[in-house]
Amino acid sequence: MNSNLSRDTFEDLFTAIVSIDNIDDCYDFFDDLCTIQELKAIAQRFHVARMLRAKKVYSEIVKETGASTATISRVNRSLLYGCGGYDKLLDREQENAQD
C-alpha cells in the first residue's frame, strides 16, 4: 500500500466501497460522496489509463478524453511507478470481458 495513504484514515471508506455489490448502489454511494466534477475527473483518469495501456499517444488521448497533458502524464507515472492499482482493475476488466 502506498505510504501516502494512511490505513487509519481510509480503512472505513475503502471497506465500504468494496462492500458495494451492485451498480445501482455504487451510483448512489458515489453520487452522495462526490461532486459531479470529482466523479468526471476520476472517470477521465481511468479512461486515460485504459488508453495508455492500449498504447495510444497523448494527442489521441487529449482528443478523445479532453484530459490535459498534465493529467495524462500523472496517470502514466502511476501506471509506470505506482502501486499497480490501475493495472489490477484494468486486468480484471479485461478478464471479465473475456468471460
N, C-alpha and C positions, 0 to 999 in steps of 0.2 A: 504494500500500500504506500502511496505517495506520502512522504513526511509532511507535506503541506496540508494534508487533511487529517486533523486530529480525530482519532476514533471517538473520543468523548463527545465532540461537537456534532458529528454527523451520524453516529450509530442509529439513533432513533429514526431519523429521516430515511436512511438507506434501508433499514429494516422495514419501514412502512412501504417503501417503493417496491421492494422485492416481494411483498405480500400481495400486491395487486394481481388479481387473477383474470381480469378481462379488460378489453379495450375501452368499454364504456366507463368503468371505474377509473381507468387510467386517465381518460379525458377529463373526468370530473375532478380528480385529485389535482392534476396539473393546471386545470383552469382556475381552481381555487388558489393554488400555490404561487403561480407565476403570472406576470402580466403577459399580454399577447406578444409584446415586443421581446420579452425574455424567451418565450417559447419559440418564436420565429428565429431568434439568434441560435438557440440550441439546435433546432431542426436544421437550420442552414449549415451549422458546423458538421453535423452528422452527414448531410448530403455532400459537403465538401470532402469529408473523409472518404466517403464511398467513391467519389470521382477520382481522388488522388490515388486510391488503391487500384483503380481501373486505368491508371497511368495517363489520365487526362492532363493537359497542360493548363497553366494558370489562366491564360486568356480564355480558354474554353470554359473553365470553371467560373470565372468572373461573369461571362456572358450568360451562362445557364442559371447561376445561383444569385447573382448580384452581390456576392461576397467581395469584400475588399481584398487586395493582395496581402494586407497585414493579417487578416483573418485566415486566409489560405495558408500563409507561412506559419502561423501559430498552430493550425491543425496539422500541417505537415511535420512540424517539430514534434508534436505529440505522437504522431504515427511513428516517427523515426526514433525518438528518445524517451517517450513517455512510458507509462505503466502497462501499456497494451490494452487499455480499455476499449478503444475504438476497434482494434483488431478482434478482440473477443466477441463483441457484438456483431461486427460485420461478418465474421466467420460463422457465427450462429445463424445470422440472417441467410447466408448463402446455403448452409446446411438445410435449413427449413424450406428454402425454395426448391431444393432437390428432392424433398420427401413427397 
